[in-house]
Amino acid sequence: VATACEMKKKDVVKALASIAEIATAEVKKSGVFTLPGLCRIKTRKKPATKAGKKEIFGKVCVVKAKPARTIVKAFPVAALKKEF
């Protein structure tokens, strides 16, 4: 990126770090952040799972309970998808 924009590497690293900081704050606050022309970062709640027994490929397995958690995913912008 530094060579393409004819900038110093140090300046590009600072700029990318500030974008990451802003993105983190926005995702925590609203749950969605879009980098125009690149991707959209979203969060969603994954519900808790109960402990119990599940049949997996014909075998009964004991499954531990897991707490609810927030999943963060990045989705490519439509313009980027069309390139491939």
N, C-alpha and C positions, 0 to 999 in steps of 0.2 A: 504494500500500500504506500509505503514511504517513497519508493522509487517511482511509482506511477504518478504520484502527486507532487513529486520533486520537493519533498519535505524531509526534515530530519527525523530519524527513527524515534528519538526521544519525544518529539512533539506528537507523533502519531500514536505512540503508546499512551500518552496522557489523554489524548482525545478518545481513544477506545475505552480507557478506564473510566472516563467521565460518562460515556454513553452507557457502559455497564452499570454504573452507579445509579444513573437516572432510571434505567430500565428496571433495576431491582426495586427501587422506591415505587415506581408506578405499578408494577405487578403486585407488590404487597398492598398498595392502596386500593386499586381498582380491579385487579385481576387480569387486565389486558394491557399489552404494550405492542405497538406496531413500529417496526423499522421500515420506513417507506422503501418499496422496491426490493425488499429482502425477505422479511418474515414477520409473523405475528406471534407473540408469546402470550399464552393463556394459562390460567390455572383452573383446576377443577377439584372438587372434593371427592375422594375415594372413600366410600363408606367402610365402617368397621366390619370385620368378618367374625362370625361366631366359631367357637371351638366345636369340634365334632368329628364325625367319621364321614369320609367321602370315598366313593368308588372311582378309582382312577385306573383305566385300562384293565378292568376286571378284578383289581385288587383293592381291598378296603384299607385305606390309610387314615391315621389319626392326624387331624389338622389342628394346629394351634390357633388361638384367637389372635387377631391383629387389630390394632387401633385404627381409627379413621385418620387419613392423612391427605395432604394437599399435593397434587401432582402438577408439575409444570411442564408444558409442552410447547414446542415451536412449530408453527405451520408455515410453509413457504407461500409467498404471495403468488397470485394467479399468473402474473407476468413471468415469474421465474419458472413456474411449472410448464408454461408454453414453450420455453426454450429447449425442453428435452423431448 
